[in-house]
Each structure stands twice: as C-alpha cells, then as structure tokens.
Amino acid sequence: MRLAGIIVTYNDSYKFKEWCRWYEEYKDELYKLIIVDNGSEPEYLHQVETYFVSAIIIKRDTNGGSTIAYNDGIRLALADPQVTHIALIGNDIRLSKGSLCKCVELLESDDTLGMVAPILLNADSDIVADFGDIISEELAMVCFGKDMRLEDIPVSWRYCEGVTGGMNVSKRSFYETTVGLQDENLFMYSDEADMAIRARKAGVKMAATKEAIAWHQHINPPGNKRRHPYSNYLIARNKVYLGGKHFGTGKKIRIFNHFFFLNFQYSIKCLISLKWSQLVYPRWAMLGAVNGLLGNMKENKYSKM
C-alpha cells in the first residue's frame, strides 16, 4: 500500500492546532501527504509550511474551491507511479488509528469497489453522521444510519450509492482510468453526488466500513454558527446543474422547481413572521437555482463572497 493523502486548506488558523493533532494519529499510514493551499494569506501559509515540513505543498494563487484544489492534489498523486491509493481527508476530520489501512484492505478485497469511506461520527461522539448514502430524487445525499449509535450499526461494511466527499479512500484507477477527476464547474458542494453518479455509470461500486472510524469535528470560524448564505447558492445551483448533466432537461427543470419554490415558500414564511434577517438564505438559494437552470457555473455578482 502506498497511500497519498490530500488535504485542502484555506486560512484555517482557527483550527490549525486541532488539525495538527489529528494528523499525528494517521500520518504513519500515508506514503505521502499532499497539502493544497487554496490561496491563503502568507502568514497562515508559513504556519502550514513550518509544521508540515515533510509534506508536498501546492500553493495556489487563488481560491479554486474544493474541486479544483482536490484535482490539483490528485494530479500530483497520479504523477507518482508508486501511489496505489488516494485519500481525500478534510482537515476537520479525526481518524482512529489504522482506519486508512482498513479502507484500503476493503478496497483490495473486492475488484468491483473503487471508493470506500470510514463510518463518520459526530464530533467526539459515538453517534453516526454518515454510513454511506443513497442519492435522492433531488440528488441529495441521504445518510444511512444517521443518529444511530455506533454499536447499533448491524453490519461491518455495506455497499452504497455514494460516500462523503470530505473523507474517502480510492484506488488509483478510480481517478486515473474509470471515473476521472472532480467536476470543476461545481467549485464546492455536491461533488460527492456527482462522483457517485459517475461511478455508477462506470460500473464502479462504493462502500462504507465500520471497521474504520472518523469523526467530523466541524470547527467553524469564531462567531460563525451557520454557513454563509453563499453555500445555499452553490448547493441549489449545483443540484440543478447536475440534474441536467446526468439526466437531461426534464430532470433539470424538476430539481429547479424543487429548490426555487421550496425557498420561495420559506421566504413568504420569513416575511409573515417578520424574520427579515433570514430572507438572505432562501434568496441566495433561489438565485442559485436560476443560475443552475441557465447553466451559469462561473463566478457572477451573486456568487461572490
């Protein structure tokens, strides 16, 4: 096993100490570590370079979102013929010792498997956040086992339609020959749904395993208790785009209707209840749905943070 781990970072000083601590738990399972810095401030980049002295650090000039940054790391990993497996690891992910190796073992036990994820638990708990997903009609990732206790999950591993995008392990061939790199039109969000659909079309299976355990620590910037409304824009835009990309115009329109009118109804509720500050979230989602319908996947006046 020669596993390349890819981690994307962007001005993450508020969780840097935790990231370093969690990395120490799994670093010995990596053949090489590739860190993609997504255009951070020089002070933070220096912090990363100082601690991760043995890592290969890709220094991007601009923030390419998760898809472009991950692709930069995947390309670099594939350039090394010794790399046999590739792991995408969020820097807010804590892993139990041996989990990456367990994922590789499962991958190598089944020729039909291309990507495997550890069971994902809520921060520092035994409550399941994700144990593999199905893809809904609206192309949402629906988690199996959510809110169950780890000990109550009845199987050690299971096939699934998709796995979480921020913590997974793949065979080299998954990116090199069978499924390909991430869709850079997505910037961030819904990349896991896209990869799941593409893998299914390519005849490649995915699985989640309880033998490997990860915790999603969810450390947010100070004072941020909720995602930026920009997230609502990207989620709606990307789902509509993926509907057309994979299933045609009819599906694209149905997903547009779902996101646009659901958020329109929510806007009315906010107006009636005088929750003016909440209006920004459905407004951005509706704008995202419109741009997804129009196929506008580039930065525009609504998508700038």
N, C-alpha and C positions, 0 to 999 in steps of 0.2 A: 504494500500500500504506500503510495506517495500522494498524499492529500494536500492540495493547495487550498488554504483558507483565504477568502476575500472579504474584507471589511471596508465599508464606506463610511467616511466621517466628514462632518462639516461643522466647524466651530462648536465642538461638543465639550468645551471645557467644564461645563456644569455637571457632566457625568464621567469625566476622564478618569478619576481615581477608581470608580467602580468598574469601568471598562478594563483598566489595567489589572485589577484584582481578579476579575472573571477570566481574563485571558490566561493568567497564570495556571488556571485549573486545566486547560485543554491544550496549551501550547505544545506539549510534547507529542501530541497526536498529529501535528502538522509537519509535513515535509518542507513547506514554505508558507510564509504569511505575506499576502499582498494587501496593502492598505491603499485605498483610493481616496485621496483628499479632494473634496469637491469644491476647491477654490476658497479655502478658509483664510482667515486673517493670518499674517505672518507670525504673530505671537503664538497662536494656537498650533500652527503647523510646526513651529520649532519645538513645542511641547511634545508633539507626536514623534518627531524625529529623535528627540533626546531619549525617550523611553523605549521606543520600538527600534532599537539600533540594528537588529538583525532582519527587520522586515524590508521588503521591496516597497517603496512608497511612490505611487503615481501622483504627481502634483498637477492637478487640473487648474487651468486659469479661471474657469467659470464653473458655476454650479450646473451640472448636467442632469440633476435629479438622480434617482436610484438606477434607472435603466441604463443610461449612458455610462454612469460610473461603474456599475457592475460589469457591463460589457467590456470596458477598458481593462478591468481586472481579469475577466475570463479570457480575453485575447492574450494577455500576458502569460496566464497559466498554460494555455494551449501551445504557446510558443516553446514551452519546455517539454520535449518528448518524454521525459521521465515522469511527468504528472499523470497519475492514473485516475484521480477523483478530484472533484472540485466542491468545496463547501462555501455557501454564502452564509455569513454569520453577522447578524446585527450586533452593534456594539452595546446594545442594551440587553443582550442575551447572556444568561448564565447557564453553563452546561455542567452536568455531573461528569466526573472523571470516566473516561472510556466511552462516552456517548458517540463521539465521532467515529470511533472504531466499530462500534456496534452498528451504526448506519452503513458503513462500508461492508461489514460482514453480511448484512441482509441484502444489500445490492448484489454482492457476488454470489449469493445463494440462489438467485433467480435471474435467468437470462432475459426475462421479459421486463424487468424493472430498470428504470432509468434514473429515477429520483426518489429519495427517501427522506423523511423528516422525523426527528425525535418527537415524542409526545410533548406538547407545550403546556406548561402550567402557569397559573397566575403568579405574580411576584411573590417569591419566598413562601409558597404555599403548596398544598397537595391537591388543589382544585384545578381541574382541567380547563384550559382555554381552547385547545385545539388538538384533536387526534385524527387528522385527515378530514377532508372536506368533500362535499358534493357541490356541484355548480347549479344554482337555481335558475329559473326561467329568466330572471333579470341579470344573470351572470354574477350573482353574489356568491361568495364563498360561505357555505353553511357548515359550521363546525360540528363534527361528530363528538359526542361525549362532553360537550360544554357544560360546565358547572358540576360535573360528577367528581367524586373523589378518585384519586389515582388508583387506590386499592380496589375500587369498584369496577374498573375497566376490565371486562371479562376475557379479553384476548391479548396476546403479547404483541401482535402486529396485525395490520389489516391493509388490504388494497383500498385505494380511494381515488376519487377523480382529481383532486388537487391537494397541494400542501402549502403551508405558509411560505411567503416569499422571502421572509427575513431570517429563516433558519432551515436550510436543507442541504443535502449532500447528493451529488450526482456522479454518475460515471462520466468519464471524459467524453465518450461518444455521444452523450446527450446533447452537448453543445456543439461538438465538432462535426457530427455527420447526420444525426437523426432529427433533432428538433431545432437546433440553431440558437442564436443569441436572442436576448430580450428585444422587444419591440420598442425602439427609442422614441416613437411617437407618444408613448404613454407618460413619459417624464417620471411619474411615480403614481402608485395606486393601480390596482387591477392587473399588474404584471403577472401575479401568480395565476389569475384566471386565464389570461392569455396563454401562458406556458402550459397550463393543464389541458386546455382545448387543443393546442398544437400537438402535445404529447399523445393525446388520444387519437388524433388524426394520423399520427405517425406510427401508431401501434405500440407505443411505449407506455408502460404502466408506472403508477406511483404508489407509494405506501407510506404509512406512518408506523413507528415502532415504539412500544412501551419500554423496551429494553434500553432505550436511550432517552434521557430526560433533559429538558431545557425549561428554563423559566424566563418569561418575558417580563423584565423588570420595570419597563415603562417609566423611565425617568424623564420628566418634562422640564423644559427651561423654567427657572423661577418665575412664579406668578402666572404660568400658563396651565390652567386646569382643563382646557378644552382645545381641540385642534383649531388652527387658523381656518377661517371660512374658505380660504383658498383650497383646502382639502375637499370641501363639498363640491367646489367647481370641478376639480380633477376627477373625483370619483364619478360624478354624473357624466361628464364629458367622455371619459374613458369607457364606461359601460356602453354608452350609445355607440361609440366608435367600434367597439369590439363586436357588438351585435351585427353591424354591417359587414365588418371584416370577415367574420366567420360564418354568418348565417344569412346574409343578404338584406335587402332593403326592408322587407316586411318586419323582420326581427328588429332592425334598427329603429323603425318607427314605433314598434310596441314598447321597446325599452325607453325611448324618448318620452312617450306618453306616460309611462310609469313614473319616471323621475320628475318630469315637468309638472304634472297635475298633482302628484303627491306633495310636492313642495309648494305648489300654488295653494293647496288646501291648508297647509301648515302656515303659510303667510296670512291667510284670512284669519286663522285662529289667533295668531300673534296680534293682528290688528284689533280683533274683538276683545282680547284680554289685555290690551294696552302694553304688550311686551315688545316695545319698539326696538330694543337692543337685539332681540332675537331675529329680527327680519333679515339681517345680513346673511344668515346661513341658508335659508331657502332661496334667497335672491341669487346667491352665487351658484347654488345647485341648478337653478333654472337656466342661468346663463351658460353653465357648463353643458347642460343637456342640449341647448340650442346650438352651441358650437360643435358638439359631437355630431349632431344631425347634419350640420353644414360641412363637416369634415375639416374644421379648422383646428388642427392639432398643434399649431405653433403658438408662441407667446403672443398675447394681444393685450389690450388695455384692461381686460377683466382678469387675466391670469397673472398679472404682475403683483408681487407681494409688496 
